[in-house]
Amino acid sequence: MSMLSLHRRTALGLIGGLAAACAGVFTALPARADSTVTLWSWRTEDQAAMRRIFDAFEAKNPGIKVDIQFTPDADYQNRLSTALRGGRGPDIAQLKAYGELQPFVDAGYLDALDDSVPELKNMADAALGGARGRTDGKLYGVPYSVPMMGVFYNQDIFAAQGIEIPKTYKDFVAACEKLKAAGITPVATGGANGSAWELEIGVGVIGPTVYGPGFYDEMMTGKATFEDPRYVAALKRFADLKPYFPDGFAGIDYTTATQQFIGGKAAMFLGGSFENGSFKAQNPKLKFSIFPFPADDAGAKLYTSAFSDGSYGLVSESQNKEAATKVLGFMASAEFAQMFADELGWPPARTDVTVKDPVLAEMMAMSKNSTPYLTLVGFRWQSPTASSVLQSEIIDMVEGNIAPEKLAADMQAAVATWFKPKQ
């Protein structure tokens, strides 16, 4: 055997031995660790449903885990803002809509998603409006729902009292009188302990049937203001319902008011469609549905306030953007929209779903005649917001300490410091 052949055999033996050794090392290495995407939310009441949705996602996407962390709504914005300023935020953050989104956009805390989440193109403008940056028009979140507002009612109580869904405002008042005479609170509501937003929603329930569907556009173009007699009339109508609110409503908070309805002590509740799943979860035996607030005339088309509830955005400093973007792609999909509708009973951000829940079906029917939720969609972009004034003064208005005209004038004076009508 030549020396060259010997060297070749020796070299090949070394290579083979090295390959075998390496193979042993690689075989012994553990499997790649899962990529964990942290997601923050304020919807504590949706915790179980969201976990089920993401369990299904994880089953189809091995290698990605979604760690959902919930913070009560009252503390959420402060926690998120503090974390983002310190570079310790989540990968994905649930984001408030419209004006409450804009500061995070301006600060550069979020990545635009127009190119990375193509499914956003399959969502309606009503959903996308709350996730769109006001200055650049880019999308900074994946919307999840377009709620609308109406009157939730206890079907068993209505049946027992011989009450039908009111066709006119006069019918609504007559129903309230009958309920009150029977010792039943007609309308559960309250504004204590930071719950005045629930009273604002009450105005949002009533408003469209009083000021009409075109009023929002008139406000945006400057043809109307909050001092318009039509808006004042909406405020007055809400105040006129005081006799049908719980005694001492100003000292009742949102949680207590919802429990009055859920527990069958109150026949109606003025709220948004996000209550549907929560009501069902807290009392599966409760039979309820929803109707739009009636107008003066029986033949009038009834309108509801609608809005983008919020979205989920990609935090710019996330160290896990590839996996987080995949999660956001799922949240923009028809599959997520269907699961969201089934689990939570909310109108999803996409309309290509099969509606199975009868209450949700009523909501989807109502949404066909909708107008933007005025104080949120139009006037929460800068401070002072219309909402902040409305919430701080509405109890005084209902109690008769100030006139609806005074509240309307104060709202207009506040937004006039920054609002510029579209030309």
N, C-alpha and C positions, 0 to 999 in steps of 0.2 A: 504494500500500500504506500502510495507517495505521501510525502509530508503534506502536500496541498490537500489531498483527500482527507488526511487525518485532521488537519486544521478545520476543514469544512464540517466534518462529523462532530468535532468538539464544539464548534460554534453553534451548529444546529441543535446539539444536545443542550447547550446553555440556554438558547432561545426557547426551546421547548420547555425546559425546566422553569424558566422565568415566566412563560405564559401560563403554565400550570399553577405556579405560585400566585400569579396575579389573579387568575380565575378564582382561586380559592379565596383570595382577599375580597374580590368583588361579590362573590356569592355570599360572603359573610356579612357584607354591609347591610344595614337596615333599609327598609323601603323608604322612599322620599316622604318627608313629613307633610301633613296636610297644610294647605295655605289657609290661614284663618282670617276672615274678613270681619272686622268689627263694624257694627251698624248701631247707631243710636236713634232712639225714638222717644217721643213723649206720650205715646198712646198706651199707657199702662193697661187700660182695659182690653186691649187687643193682644196682650202678651201670648195667651195660649193659642189663639188663631194664627198669629204670625209665626209661631214656632212650628206649627203643623205645616204651614206653607213652605217654610225653609227646610224642614225635614224632607219634604218631597223633592225640593231642589237638590239637596245634598245627595239623595239617593241616586239621582240621575247625573250628578257631577262629582264623582269621587275625586278626592284631592282638594276640594274646597269645603271649608266649614264656615258657617255664618254665626258669629257671636252677637246676638241681639241684646243690647243693654237698654233698659227702660228707666227713664227719669220722669217723675210727675211733671205735668205741663207747667205748673207754677214755677218750677225751678229749672226747667229745661233750657230756655234761652240763655240764662245766665251761665249755666254749666258749659253749654256749647261755646259761647263767646269766649269765656275764660280759657277753655281748652285750646281753641283755635289760636288765640293770641299767644299762648305759650308753646305752640307746636305740638300739643299732646292730644289732638282731636282724634276722632274715629277715622276709619277708611271711608265710610258712607254715613252721612248725617241726614236725618229727616229735617226738612226745611219748611219753615212757614212760607206763606205765599205773598206775592206782590211787594208792598213796601217793607215787609219784615224780612224778605229775601235780599233786597238790594244792598244793605250794608255789608253783607258777607261777600257779595259780588264786588263791590267797590274796594273792599279790603284785600281782594285777591286770594281769598280762602278757598275758592271753588274752581274746578276745571269746567270749561264749557263742554257740553256733551253732543253737540250737533253732529259731529263726524263719528264719534266713537259708539253712539247708541242709535243705530239707524231706525229702530222700531219707533222712535219718537215721531217719525213722519206719519204714523198710523193713528195718531191721537188728534182729537179735535182742538180747535183754538181755545175753546172754553177751558179745557184741561191745561193746555200749554201756557196760557196767559199768566198764570201764577208762578211759573218757573222761568219766565223770560226776563233777562236783564233789561232794565228800562233804557239805558243809554246805548248799548251795543246790539240789542235785539237777539242775543244768543241765549240758548237754553242751558240752564245750570242745574236742572233737576229732572228726574223722572216722575211725573205726576202719577198719583194713584187713585184719585177719586174726584168727581165733580158732584158734590152734594147739592141738594136743593132743600128748601124750607117749607114746612107746612104744619098742619095741626094733627098731631098724633091723638088718637082717641081709643078708649077702652070699648071694645065691641060688646062685651057682656053688659057693661053698665048702660050703654046706649039701648041695647035690646030690652033690658029690664025696665028701663024708664020710658020705653016706647018712643025713643028719639031717633030720627033719621039724620043722615048727613045733611047739614043745613045748606039750602040752596041760595039763601040770601043772608046778608048781615042781620036783618030782622029775625030770620029763623035762628041764627046763631045766638042772638041775645035771648030769644025765647027758650032755647035749649038750656042756656046757662041759668035762667030763672027757674026752670023746672028742676034742674040738678040741685041748685041751692036750696030750694024748698024741700027737697028730699034728704037734705043733710050731707050732700056730696059736694066737695070742692069742684067747681067747674073747670078751672084752669090752674094747674100747678106751675108756679114760677117763683123766682126770688132773686135778690140782688146783693145779698150779704157776702162778706168775706171774699171780695174780689170776683163775685159772680155776676156783676152788672153786665158782662158780655152776653149773658143769657137773656137779659132784658133787651139788649140791642138786637139779638136774634129775633125776639118777639116783634120788634118794629120791622125787621126784614121779612117776617112771615106776612105781616099785614100790608106793608107798603105797596107792593106791586099792584094789588087790586084797588088801591086808592089813587096812586099817582100814575099808573099806567106803564106799559112796557117801553114806551119811547122816552120816558123821563131820564133814564141813564144817559142816553145820547145827548139830550138837551143839556144836562149837567156838564158833560165832557166838553161841549162846544161853547159853554157860557150862555146859552139861551135861557137857562134856568139856574137857580141857586137854592140853597137849603131854605131860604125865606119864601120860596114859592108857596102859594096857598095850598097846592097839592101835597107838598111834603109836610107842611104844618098840619094838614088834615090827617095825614097818616100818623103823626105823633099824637094828635088828639084822639084818634080812634083807639090807639093803644092805651092811652090814659083812661079812656071811657070804660075799659074792661076791669078797672080796679075792683069794683064790687064782686067780681067773680074770681079774683085771685085769693090765695089763702089769707086768713087773718094774719096781720103782721108780716106781710110778704117781704118787706124791706129787711127784716131780720132773718130771712130764710136764704140759705145758700143753694147753689146748683145741685149739690148731692142730695140734700134734703128734698128739694123739689122733685127730682127724678124718682126718689124713693116713694114719694106720695103717689106718683102716677104708677110706678111699677107695682106698688103694693095695693092698688085698687082704691085708694082714698081720694084720688082725683080722677076726673073723667077725661081730661084733655091736657096736652102739653105742647107748647109752641116750641118747635125745635127743628134741628137739621137732620138729614137722613143718616148721619153718622150715629144717631141714637139707636137705629134699628137693631144692629147686632148686640149692642150693649144691653138693651132692654130684654132681648131674648135670652142672653146669657145669664142675666140676673134673675129672671123669672120665666122659665121655659113654658109655664102654664098660662102666661098672660096672652090674651087674645086682643090684638090691637091692629090698627091700620092707620092710614094717613089720608088727609084731604087738603086741598088748597084752601086758604082762607077765603070765605065768600065775599062777593061784592054786593053793592046795593041792589043791582038788578039781577033777576034770576037768569036772564039770557046772556049775561056778560061772559066773555072768555076770561078764565081765571089764570093768573100768572103767578109764578113762584120765583123767589130769588135763588140764583145759582152762583157757584163760585168754585175755583180750584182750591181744594183744602190744603194742599201742600205738595211737596215732592221729596225725592231722595237724591242727594247730590254727592259728587266725588270730591273729597277733600284734597286740595292741591298738594299738601305735604304727605299724603299717604305713601307708605313704602310698599304698598301691595296693590298697585293700580291695575295690573293685568287681571287679577282675580276679582277685584272690586268692580271693574268694568263688566266682567262677565255676569256678576250678580245683578248689576243695573240693567244689563241687557235682558235678563230674565224678568225683572220687574217691569220692563216696558212691553213684555210679550202678551199675546192673547191668552196664553196659558196662565200667567199670573193674574190677569184681569178676571178670568173665569173663577180661579180659586179665591180671589179676593171677594168677588161677589157672593160666592157660595158660603165662605167662612164668615164674612163680616156683614153681609147684607147691605153694603154701601153701593151706590152707583159707581162703577169703576171708571177709570180714565179712558178706557176704550169701550166702544159700543158693540164690538163683534163678540158678544157673549150670549149665552143662553140663560135667560132669567128663570130661575126655579122658585124663588121666594115670592109669595104673593104680595107682601108689603113692598119689596123692592120693585115688583112689577108696577105697583101704583106710583112709586117714585119715578120710575123711568117714563111712565105715561105723563106725569106732571112736568117732567123736564122738557117735554116738547113745546111747552109754553113757558119759557123762562126769560128772565132778564137779570143782568149782573147784580149781585148783592152790593148795593150802592156804596155804603160806607166802607166796606172792605176793598172791593175791586177798584173803586175810583179815588178814595180819599184816605188811604193809609200809607202813602208813599213817603211823606215827610211829617215832621212834628211841627206844630200840634196836629194830630190826626182828628178827623171827624169823630172817630170812635171814642177817643179819649174824652172829648167834651160830652158826647152823648152818654157815655157810661158814668161820668161823674155827676151829671145833672138829671138823669132820667127818673131817679127815685123822687127827687124834689118835684118834678113835673107831675108824676103820677099821684103824689100826695097832695097836689094842688098848691104847692109853695111857689112855683113859678109857672108861667103860662107856656104852652107849646111854642108860641111865637118867640118867647125869650130864648128857649133852648135852640130853636132853629137859627136865630140871629147869632147866638154864641158859636154855633157850629160853623156858620158861614164866615164869621170874623176870624176864626182860627185857621181855616183852610185858605182864606184869602191871602194869608201871609206868604204862601208858597205855591198855591195851585195856579197854573196858567192854562186857560182853556185852549183846546185844539182849534187851530184856524182852518 
